[in-house]
Every structure is written in C-alpha cells, then in structure tokens.
Amino acid sequence: MIRSSPNLPAPHAPQAERAGRRRLSRDERLAYMLLLPALGAVFVIVTIPFVLVLIQSVSADDGTLIGLRNYTRALGNPLLYDAIRATGVYSVIVLPIEILLGLSFALLVHRTVRWPGVRAAIYVLAILPLVVPPVAIGVVARLVYAPSYGVLNVILERVGLTHHEVNWLGDPTLAMLAVASVDIWQWTPFVYLVLFSGLQTVPRESVEAAQIDGADWWAQFRFIDLFYLRPLFLLIIFFRLADVLRVFDHVFILTGGGPGTTTQLLSLYIYRVEFKFFDSGQAAALAVLVLVSFSILYRLISRALPLERT
C-alpha cells in the first residue's frame, strides 16, 4: 500500500518575494556608501541650480509664471544669431587646428622619441598651458597683440615685415584670429596628451606585422592607429565644444566681444544679457537653449564617432 506524501504548505507570498530578491553584498553596500557623498554633491551642485534655471526661464522678474515668453524674446533677438555666428566661426578655426596639431605632435613624439626622459619633459611642458589661469593668459595675450605697445608689432617692425602698427584687436578678421590663437596655444597640448595616451595602447605586434608587410606610415595610421584613437576623438570634440561654449576670460580681456559683435561669443552674450541688461529670465532661457542644443549635437557626434570599436 502506497502512502501518499503529506501536502507541504506553499511559501508565504512576502517570503517568496524576499527569497527572489538578491541581497546586496557587503562590498556593494560599502561601494554605495562611498559613492553617496559624491552623488549628493553632484545633486546639490548640478541638479538644484539646473532646476532653478528652468523655473527662472519661465518666470518674470517678480516670480510670476509667464510660460515660454522668455524663450520667445530670446529667439527673437538678432544679437543671439550674431553670437551663434561668432561662436561657429570660432569653433571652425580652433577645433580643426587643435586636433591636427595635437595629432601630428602625438604621432611625432610616439614614433621618434624613445628616451623616457625626453617624453617626460614634453609631458610636463604640455601640462603647463593647461594649468595657467585663463585670466593670466588673456593679460599676457593683450601685451602681445596691443596695437601701440604690443610685442608682436615691435618684432614685426624690427624684422622689417611691417612698417606700421597692425591693429590686431580692432580689425574684425584679425581680432577673431587673435582670440582663436590664444585658445589654440592653450588647448592643443590637451589634444596631444589625450591622443598620445591613446597611441600607447596600440599593440606593438600589430605595428611590427604591418611594417613587415610593407605598410608605410600613412597605412599604419589609417588601419591601426586610427582604430584605437577613434573613441578619443569623440572625447576631444565633446570636451572642446563644451569649452568653446563657455570660453569667456581671454576673449573678454582681449576684445570685450568687439569690434562690434565680431568676437561676442555665446558666453559673452549671455553674460551681457544677465549683468548688463539685467534680464535674468532671458539669460536663463538662453542657458537652457544652449544646454539642449549641445545635448543634441553630442548625440549626433556620438553617432558619427561611436565609442565602441567595431
């Protein structure tokens, strides 16, 4: 005679739910505890001001909600499009030159300089422009480009290339080139450092195999080096575009946005709307528009230069 086994009671629903939920390990709890202060600081420094700017962009000076009226006034101001045009010209000048110079110098040092001491010295020299305050760079650049007492005019006259003073900061074309040259001098070393570090990750075996097969320097760069540098180009473009949108110090010291609005970049334009015309609502709307536009631009760039190496 077969004895039937007793029916076991089904587990209680809350107990089954707790059994299916994975508990955090001790290391994971420690990691979250260590990250909590940093995440809290980011929330306080970034999220709260952003929410305040959003509220200010849809409010009047007395705090009354007015909807998208500030955005309409911001987009209807023709000076905004002059600032966008100046920022675009500035970007077209500085970004390609910095990337080409930084890439060329990184390849040159990577392929020709073998002594670690020389590489370390070059590394230190490349760091120096990045740690100098932009205000100090602007003051020094003004001493170089000033029309009456500038060092550049004195050198050109003594060499015999010019016989009169060149108004570097008063001519619209020369003024844009002058402020762009300061940016190129300061941030080309950043591009060099990033790309040079990327070249260090290229496997030596791949390069030697390409050399045995008879590949020249261009073929090595195109089919080997560029494969490892592609994600870094996205990093460089992202950081440099962000810097171009917030560049202020040396442009303000050199030209103040002039002559006219030739060098009035977006950062200077928003500064004047806020602190010269005291229009906080329009300035907040402009800041939100710049953030949204930059986010869209980043998505487009990331699609063209994906981080994944395929």
Phi, psi and chi 1 to 4 in degrees:
 res  aa     phi    psi   chi1   chi2   chi3   chi4
   1 MET       -  125.6 -177.7  176.2 -179.4      -
   2 ILE   -88.4  125.5  -59.0  175.1      -      -
   3 ARG   -90.1  125.7 -177.1  179.9  -61.4  175.6
   4 SER   -75.8  140.7   60.8      -      -      -
   5 SER   -73.1  144.1   59.3      -      -      -
   6 PRO   -67.1  146.4   25.1  -34.2      -      -
   7 ASN   -72.0  122.6  -64.5  -32.1      -      -
   8 LEU   -81.8  141.7  -62.6  176.2      -      -
   9 PRO   -69.3  140.6   23.7  -32.8      -      -
  10 ALA   -68.9  144.1      -      -      -      -
  11 PRO   -63.2  145.4   22.7  -32.7      -      -
  12 HIS   -64.3  143.9 -162.5  -95.8      -      -
  13 ALA   -57.5  -48.4      -      -      -      -
  14 PRO   -61.7  -36.6  -24.6   35.3      -      -
  15 GLN   -66.5  -40.5  -67.2  178.5   -4.2      -
  16 ALA   -64.3  -37.6      -      -      -      -
  17 GLU   -66.5  -40.6 -177.1  179.6   -6.1      -
  18 ARG   -69.0  -33.4  -76.3 -163.7  -61.7  -91.4
  19 ALA   -68.3  -33.2      -      -      -      -
  20 GLY   -80.4  -13.2      -      -      -      -
  21 ARG   -90.3  126.8 -174.3 -175.7  -56.0  168.6
  22 ARG   -76.7  130.4 -171.9  178.8   69.4   86.2
  23 ARG   -83.8  145.2  -62.6 -176.8   59.4 -178.2
  24 LEU   -72.4  138.4  -64.6  176.3      -      -
  25 SER   -75.5  172.2   65.0      -      -      -
  26 ARG   -65.3  -39.6 -178.8  179.1  178.7 -178.4
  27 ASP   -66.8  -37.2  -67.7  -21.6      -      -
  28 GLU   -67.7  -41.1  -70.1  175.2  -23.8      -
  29 ARG   -63.8  -38.9  -70.1 -163.7  -58.9  -90.7
  30 LEU   -64.9  -39.5  178.2   60.6      -      -
  31 ALA   -63.4  -43.2      -      -      -      -
  32 TYR   -65.4  -36.8  -76.3  120.7      -      -
  33 MET   -66.3  -37.1  -68.5  -62.6  -64.5      -
  34 LEU   -71.6  -32.8  -66.9  175.8      -      -
  35 LEU   -79.6  -19.5  -71.7  174.1      -      -
  36 LEU   -58.9  -46.4 -174.1   60.3      -      -
  37 PRO   -61.6  -40.6  -22.3   33.4      -      -
  38 ALA   -65.6  -43.9      -      -      -      -
  39 LEU   -65.6  -36.4  -64.9  177.1      -      -
  40 GLY   -65.0  -39.7      -      -      -      -
  41 ALA   -65.1  -41.7      -      -      -      -
  42 VAL   -62.2  -41.0  170.3      -      -      -
  43 PHE   -62.9  -43.2  177.0   79.3      -      -
  44 VAL   -70.2  -41.6  172.5      -      -      -
  45 ILE   -79.8  -33.9  -63.8  173.7      -      -
  46 VAL  -106.2  -54.7  177.5      -      -      -
  47 THR   -68.0  -47.9  -52.9      -      -      -
  48 ILE   -62.4  -48.1  -66.3  178.7      -      -
  49 PRO   -59.8  -36.2  -25.2   35.5      -      -
  50 PHE   -64.5  -41.1  176.4   68.8      -      -
  51 VAL   -64.4  -40.1  172.6      -      -      -
  52 LEU   -64.0  -38.7  -66.2  177.2      -      -
  53 VAL   -65.8  -40.9  168.3      -      -      -
  54 LEU   -60.0  -43.8  -78.3  177.7      -      -
  55 ILE   -65.0  -41.5  -63.9  174.0      -      -
  56 GLN   -66.8  -30.7 -170.5  176.4   14.0      -
  57 SER   -71.3  -18.2   66.5      -      -      -
  58 VAL  -113.6   19.7  -65.3      -      -      -
  59 SER  -126.4  155.3  -56.0      -      -      -
  60 ALA   -85.5  179.4      -      -      -      -
  61 ASP   -64.2  -28.5  -67.2  -23.0      -      -
  62 ASP   -88.8    5.0   57.1   -2.5      -      -
  63 GLY    92.7   -0.5      -      -      -      -
  64 THR   -75.1  134.8  -55.0      -      -      -
  65 LEU   -71.4  127.2  -66.2  178.9      -      -
  66 ILE  -124.2   11.7   57.9  174.1      -      -
  67 GLY    71.5 -135.2      -      -      -      -
  68 LEU   -96.2   21.8  -58.9  178.3      -      -
  69 ARG   -65.0  -37.4 -165.4  176.1  -54.6  169.8
  70 ASN   -65.2  -37.5  -73.1  -33.7      -      -
  71 TYR   -66.2  -37.9  -67.7   89.5      -      -
  72 THR   -64.7  -43.4  -56.8      -      -      -
  73 ARG   -66.2  -38.1  -69.1 -167.3  -59.4  115.3
  74 ALA   -65.6  -44.5      -      -      -      -
  75 LEU   -73.3  -19.7  -65.7  174.3      -      -
  76 GLY   -89.2   -3.5      -      -      -      -
  77 ASN   -85.9  119.7 -165.6  -26.6      -      -
  78 PRO   -64.9  -22.3   21.6  -31.8      -      -
  79 LEU   -65.6  -25.6  -68.2  177.1      -      -
  80 LEU   -62.2  -42.5  169.7   63.4      -      -
  81 TYR   -74.2  -27.8  -58.1   98.9      -      -
  82 ASP   -65.2  -39.8  -68.2  -22.0      -      -
  83 ALA   -68.1  -39.3      -      -      -      -
  84 ILE   -64.1  -41.1  -66.7  175.1      -      -
  85 ARG   -64.0  -43.7 -172.4 -179.5  -55.8  109.3
  86 ALA   -64.5  -40.1      -      -      -      -
  87 THR   -65.2  -38.8  -54.3      -      -      -
  88 GLY   -64.4  -43.5      -      -      -      -
  89 VAL   -62.8  -43.0  172.5      -      -      -
  90 TYR   -60.2  -43.5 -173.9   85.7      -      -
  91 SER   -66.0  -41.5  -56.1      -      -      -
  92 VAL   -64.1  -30.5  168.8      -      -      -
  93 ILE   -77.6  -51.1  -65.5  174.2      -      -
  94 VAL   -80.6  -40.6  -59.7      -      -      -
  95 LEU   -65.2  -51.4  -68.3 -178.7      -      -
  96 PRO   -62.6  -39.6  -21.1   33.2      -      -
  97 ILE   -66.0  -43.6  -65.3  177.6      -      -
  98 GLU   -64.2  -41.3  -70.6  172.3   -0.9      -
  99 ILE   -68.4  -42.8  -67.6  175.1      -      -
 100 LEU   -67.0  -44.7  -71.0  176.3      -      -
 101 LEU   -66.3  -44.5  -71.4  178.6      -      -
 102 GLY   -63.4  -41.6      -      -      -      -
 103 LEU   -65.5  -43.8  176.0   61.0      -      -
 104 SER   -62.7  -44.3  -58.2      -      -      -
 105 PHE   -68.3  -36.8 -163.8   54.7      -      -
 106 ALA   -64.4  -43.8      -      -      -      -
 107 LEU   -64.9  -38.8  -71.0  171.9      -      -
 108 LEU   -63.3  -47.2  178.4   64.4      -      -
 109 VAL   -68.2  -39.7  174.7      -      -      -
 110 HIS   -65.0  -35.3  176.5   67.8      -      -
 111 ARG   -98.6  -17.4  -65.8 -175.6  177.6 -179.9
 112 THR  -115.5  -32.6   60.2      -      -      -
 113 VAL   -93.2  116.7  178.8      -      -      -
 114 ARG  -109.2  -21.7  -60.2  -60.2 -180.0 -173.5
 115 TRP   -76.9  124.9 -167.6   36.9      -      -
 116 PRO   -60.8  -31.7  -22.7   33.2      -      -
 117 GLY   -64.7  -41.0      -      -      -      -
 118 VAL   -67.4  -40.7  177.2      -      -      -
 119 ARG   -62.3  -39.2  -72.7 -168.1  172.8 -171.3
 120 ALA   -66.0  -40.4      -      -      -      -
 121 ALA   -63.3  -42.3      -      -      -      -
 122 ILE   -64.2  -37.8  -64.7  174.3      -      -
 123 TYR   -61.9  -44.1  177.1   83.6      -      -
 124 VAL   -64.5  -42.8  172.8      -      -      -
 125 LEU   -63.5  -34.3  -68.2  175.8      -      -
 126 ALA   -72.3  -27.0      -      -      -      -
 127 ILE   -74.5  -32.0  -73.0  -70.6      -      -
 128 LEU   -56.1  -49.1  -69.5  178.7      -      -
 129 PRO   -61.6  -25.4  -21.7   33.8      -      -
 130 LEU   -77.0  -23.6  -57.3  177.9      -      -
 131 VAL   -99.8   -5.6  -60.5      -      -      -
 132 VAL   -77.1  132.9  177.9      -      -      -
 133 PRO   -60.6  138.8  -22.4   32.2      -      -
 134 PRO   -59.6  -30.7  -23.1   33.4      -      -
 135 VAL   -64.3  -43.4  174.7      -      -      -
 136 ALA   -64.0  -39.3      -      -      -      -
 137 ILE   -63.4  -40.4  -64.6  176.1      -      -
 138 GLY   -64.2  -40.4      -      -      -      -
 139 VAL   -64.4  -45.3  172.4      -      -      -
 140 VAL   -64.1  -40.8  173.7      -      -      -
 141 ALA   -65.0  -33.8      -      -      -      -
 142 ARG   -67.0  -35.7 -172.2  166.1 -176.0   83.1
 143 LEU   -65.8  -25.6  -64.4  175.4      -      -
 144 VAL   -81.0  -43.6  173.0      -      -      -
 145 TYR   -97.2   -2.7  -71.4  113.1      -      -
 146 ALA   -57.8  136.4      -      -      -      -
 147 PRO   -68.6  -34.2   22.3  -32.0      -      -
 148 SER   -92.1  -42.0   57.5      -      -      -
 149 TYR  -121.6   14.5   55.1   86.8      -      -
 150 GLY   -68.9  143.8      -      -      -      -
 151 VAL   -65.0  -37.3  176.8      -      -      -
 152 LEU   -64.5  -43.7 -176.0   57.4      -      -
 153 ASN   -63.7  -39.3  -83.9  -29.1      -      -
 154 VAL   -63.0  -44.0  173.4      -      -      -
 155 ILE   -65.8  -43.6  -65.9  175.9      -      -
 156 LEU   -64.0  -38.6  -67.5  177.9      -      -
 157 GLU   -69.4  -40.0  -70.5  178.5    3.7      -
 158 ARG   -70.5  -33.3  -68.9 -172.9  177.2 -179.1
 159 VAL   -73.4  -25.2  172.6      -      -      -
 160 GLY    97.8   10.1      -      -      -      -
 161 LEU   -76.1  -29.6  -64.8  178.0      -      -
 162 THR  -133.2  154.7   59.9      -      -      -
 163 HIS  -118.4    8.9  -59.2  -74.5      -      -
 164 HIS  -150.9  163.8   60.1  -81.7      -      -
 165 GLU   -71.1  136.5  -65.7 -179.7   -9.3      -
 166 VAL   -97.5  126.3  179.3      -      -      -
 167 ASN   -84.6   80.9 -168.0    2.5      -      -
 168 TRP   -62.5  -34.0  -63.3  100.1      -      -
 169 LEU  -100.9   -2.1  -55.8  178.9      -      -
 170 GLY  -104.5  -22.8      -      -      -      -
 171 ASP   -85.3  133.7 -177.8   84.1      -      -
 172 PRO   -57.9  -45.3  -25.8   34.5      -      -
 173 THR   -69.0  -45.6  -57.6      -      -      -
 174 LEU   -67.8  -33.9  -65.0  179.5      -      -
 175 ALA   -64.1  -42.3      -      -      -      -
 176 MET   -65.3  -40.3  178.2   60.1   74.2      -
 177 LEU   -66.2  -35.0  -66.5  176.7      -      -
 178 ALA   -66.4  -48.0      -      -      -      -
 179 VAL   -68.6  -32.2  -63.2      -      -      -
 180 ALA   -69.1  -35.6      -      -      -      -
 181 SER   -64.0  -34.1   65.9      -      -      -
 182 VAL   -65.5  -43.4  177.8      -      -      -
 183 ASP   -62.7  -41.6 -166.5  -71.5      -      -
 184 ILE   -63.3  -42.9  -67.5  169.5      -      -
 185 TRP   -62.9  -38.4  175.8   83.9      -      -
 186 GLN   -79.8  -35.1 -175.1  177.4   17.7      -
 187 TRP  -109.5   -6.4  -70.0  105.0      -      -
 188 THR   -61.5  -39.7  -62.9      -      -      -
 189 PRO   -59.2  -31.8  -25.6   34.8      -      -
 190 PHE   -62.8  -44.9  167.0   76.1      -      -
 191 VAL   -62.2  -41.5  179.6      -      -      -
 192 TYR   -60.7  -45.8  156.9   73.4      -      -
 193 LEU   -63.8  -41.9  -68.1  172.6      -      -
 194 VAL   -66.6  -46.9  173.7      -      -      -
 195 LEU   -71.7  -34.2  -65.0 -179.2      -      -
 196 PHE   -65.8  -39.2 -177.8   74.8      -      -
 197 SER   -64.7  -34.2   63.1      -      -      -
 198 GLY   -68.2  -35.9      -      -      -      -
 199 LEU   -66.4  -25.1  -70.3  172.8      -      -
 200 GLN   -69.7  -17.3  -55.7  -54.0  -56.2      -
 201 THR   -88.7   -5.9   64.0      -      -      -
 202 VAL   -70.7  124.9  177.8      -      -      -
 203 PRO   -62.1  132.3  -19.7   31.1      -      -
 204 ARG   -64.7  -30.6 -174.2   62.0 -174.0  170.5
 205 GLU   -64.0  -38.4  -62.9   79.3    6.7      -
 206 SER   -65.7  -41.2  -59.1      -      -      -
 207 VAL   -65.3  -44.0  176.9      -      -      -
 208 GLU   -65.2  -38.4  -67.3  174.6   -8.6      -
 209 ALA   -65.1  -38.9      -      -      -      -
 210 ALA   -66.6  -38.4      -      -      -      -
 211 GLN   -65.9  -37.7  -67.6  174.4  -10.3      -
 212 ILE   -64.7  -36.4  -66.9  173.9      -      -
 213 ASP   -76.6   -1.5  -68.1  -22.7      -      -
 214 GLY    90.3   17.5      -      -      -      -
 215 ALA   -72.8  134.2      -      -      -      -
 216 ASP   -83.0 -176.6   56.4    2.2      -      -
 217 TRP   -64.8  -34.4   68.2  -88.8      -      -
 218 TRP   -69.9  -41.0  171.4 -112.0      -      -
 219 ALA   -65.5  -38.6      -      -      -      -
 220 GLN   -62.9  -42.1  -64.6  177.3   37.6      -
 221 PHE   -68.5  -43.0  170.0   74.2      -      -
 222 ARG   -69.5  -41.4 -179.1 -179.0  177.1 -175.3
 223 PHE  -101.3  -12.8  -63.7  106.2      -      -
 224 ILE  -120.2  -61.8  -60.0  177.4      -      -
 225 ASP   -63.2  -44.3  -63.7  -23.8      -      -
 226 LEU   -62.3  -29.1 -168.5   59.3      -      -
 227 PHE   -61.7  -38.5  175.1   78.0      -      -
 228 TYR   -86.9  -20.1  -68.7   89.4      -      -
 229 LEU   -90.8  -14.2  -64.1  180.0      -      -
 230 ARG   -58.5  -46.7 -170.8  175.3 -179.3  179.1
 231 PRO   -63.5  -28.9  -20.0   32.6      -      -
 232 LEU   -71.8  -29.9  -62.6  179.2      -      -
 233 PHE   -63.2  -38.5  -78.4  119.6      -      -
 234 LEU   -61.9  -42.8  175.3   61.3      -      -
 235 LEU   -61.0  -45.3  175.6   69.8      -      -
 236 ILE   -64.6  -47.0  -68.7  170.3      -      -
 237 ILE   -63.0  -40.2  -66.5  174.9      -      -
 238 PHE   -63.5  -49.6  174.2   73.9      -      -
 239 PHE   -67.7  -39.9  -84.6   99.9      -      -
 240 ARG   -72.1  -35.7  -69.1  -57.1  -59.9  124.8
 241 LEU   -63.7  -41.0  -80.6  176.7      -      -
 242 ALA   -62.0  -39.6      -      -      -      -
 243 ASP   -67.5  -38.0  -71.9  -29.6      -      -
 244 VAL   -64.3  -37.5  166.0      -      -      -
 245 LEU   -70.7  -23.0  -69.6  177.0      -      -
 246 ARG  -111.8    7.3   65.6 -179.2 -178.4   85.3
 247 VAL   -63.9  134.0   63.5      -      -      -
 248 PHE  -147.1  -50.3  179.2   83.6      -      -
 249 ASP   -59.9  -59.9  -54.5   76.9      -      -
 250 HIS   -69.9  -29.5   75.7  -89.8      -      -
 251 VAL   -68.9  -41.7  179.9      -      -      -
 252 PHE   -64.4  -38.6 -175.5   77.7      -      -
 253 ILE   -74.2  -40.1  -66.7  173.3      -      -
 254 LEU   -73.1  -53.9  -79.3  175.1      -      -
 255 THR  -123.5  -17.3   63.3      -      -      -
 256 GLY    65.9   17.5      -      -      -      -
 257 GLY    97.8   -9.5      -      -      -      -
 258 GLY   -91.8 -174.1      -      -      -      -
 259 PRO   -69.1  136.6   23.9  -31.8      -      -
 260 GLY    67.4 -121.8      -      -      -      -
 261 THR  -119.4   24.7   59.1      -      -      -
 262 THR   -62.5  -44.1  -55.7      -      -      -
 263 THR  -110.8   21.9   59.3      -      -      -
 264 GLN   -82.6   92.0 -179.0  173.0  -90.2      -
 265 LEU   -75.8  174.6  -52.2 -176.3      -      -
 266 LEU   -58.7  -39.9  -87.1  172.1      -      -
 267 SER   -63.4  -42.5   55.2      -      -      -
 268 LEU   -67.2  -37.2  -88.4   75.4      -      -
 269 TYR   -65.0  -45.3  174.4   67.3      -      -
 270 ILE   -64.7  -37.9  -62.9  175.2      -      -
 271 TYR   -59.9  -43.7  164.9   81.1      -      -
 272 ARG   -69.7  -37.8  -73.0 -179.2  172.0  174.5
 273 VAL   -61.1  -38.7  170.5      -      -      -
 274 GLU   -80.6  -49.3  172.1   65.4   38.7      -
 275 PHE  -103.6   -9.6  -64.2  103.4      -      -
 276 LYS  -104.9  -42.7 -174.8  176.5 -179.0 -179.8
 277 PHE  -100.1   -6.1  -58.3  106.5      -      -
 278 PHE    54.3   42.8  -57.7  102.2      -      -
 279 ASP  -107.0   82.9 -166.2  -18.4      -      -
 280 SER   -66.7  -36.5  -59.3      -      -      -
 281 GLY   -64.4  -45.1      -      -      -      -
 282 GLN   -68.3  -37.7 -172.9  178.5  168.6      -
 283 ALA   -63.4  -40.7      -      -      -      -
 284 ALA   -65.8  -39.9      -      -      -      -
 285 ALA   -63.6  -39.6      -      -      -      -
 286 LEU   -63.6  -41.0  -72.5  169.4      -      -
 287 ALA   -62.8  -41.3      -      -      -      -
 288 VAL   -66.2  -41.1  174.0      -      -      -
 289 LEU   -63.6  -40.1  -70.7  173.7      -      -
 290 VAL   -64.3  -42.2  169.1      -      -      -
 291 LEU   -63.6  -44.7  176.9   61.7      -      -
 292 VAL   -65.0  -42.7  172.8      -      -      -
 293 SER   -63.8  -41.3  -58.4      -      -      -
 294 PHE   -67.3  -36.2 -177.3   72.1      -      -
 295 SER   -63.7  -42.6  -59.2      -      -      -
 296 ILE   -64.4  -42.2  -63.8  173.6      -      -
 297 LEU   -63.4  -38.5 -177.7   60.9      -      -
 298 TYR   -64.3  -38.8  172.1   73.2      -      -
 299 ARG   -64.1  -39.7  -68.2  -64.7  -59.4  172.5
 300 LEU   -66.2  -42.1  -64.3  175.5      -      -
 301 ILE   -66.8  -40.6  -65.1  174.3      -      -
 302 SER   -66.1  -28.0   61.7      -      -      -
 303 ARG   -72.8  -35.2  -73.5  179.9  179.3  -88.0
 304 ALA   -76.3  -33.6      -      -      -      -
 305 LEU  -125.0   79.2  -66.3  172.4      -      -
 306 PRO   -65.6  149.9   24.7  -32.6      -      -
 307 LEU   -70.9  -30.2  -75.0  173.7      -      -
 308 GLU   -73.3  139.7  -65.9   80.9    6.6      -
 309 ARG   -91.6  113.7  -65.5  166.9  176.7  165.2
 310 THR  -110.1      -   57.0      -      -      -
